[in-house]
């Protein structure tokens, strides 16, 4: 059954558009039955949303990387042992496109997050709207925005990791590929690993095209066992870039301390 989707107006929020006024594809991507769209999250630990952003929007977002006024900090990954490459966290106000994707996807994912926590016996009760969740983050001392742009060149990679920035977190996040595999870059596959209790690790290589988004767990996801659900530990990363440049947008819903 198709579900209606409304977005709460937010002070200062513009239309669902990028800075150049283009519409974006979030509503199209979630217009299919949402339960079917996110079912792979529970089945295989990730879900791909094809064509979440248009090619023009991907190009525009990637071009932001060279504008330091848009970012609050830059991280050179090799300095911290994170891999090779670099990324920058957006400052507020976020670009309209990034802010709207973050808000709309959160509203779609909050019920899924609540189901996950309930099945695992964890305390969550995630509110319906992003701004209410961000107020909870601020109360926990987490006030810095976490959406980011990542840039990789030849030989760069991202070690397996989790994006946890404080005690308050939202259990699902989104990454959108902003470059064309096989054209703008080669290599650089998005990778997930899962660790179930008393089992060896399982790896996923997730094929993405320009503008595709992938939803995946920040840290853990539920997996139904014979009697009850248990936690599957999840990490993600990017394999080595062979040629060219690879840009991606990371949308994390909790803020950083």
Secondary structure as UniProt FT lines:
FT   TURN            11..12
FT   TURN            19..20
FT   HELIX           26..29
FT   HELIX           34..43
FT   STRAND          46..49
FT   TURN            50..51
FT   HELIX           55..63
FT   HELIX           64..66
FT   HELIX           68..70
FT   STRAND          71..76
FT   HELIX           77..80
FT   STRAND          83..84
FT   STRAND          86..90
FT   HELIX           96..120
FT   HELIX           130..139
FT   TURN            140..141
FT   STRAND          148..152
FT   TURN            154..155
FT   STRAND          157..161
FT   STRAND          172..177
FT   TURN            182..184
FT   STRAND          185..187
FT   STRAND          190..195
FT   TURN            197..198
FT   STRAND          202..206
FT   TURN            210..211
FT   STRAND          213..217
FT   STRAND          220..224
FT   STRAND          229..238
FT   STRAND          241..244
FT   STRAND          246..251
//
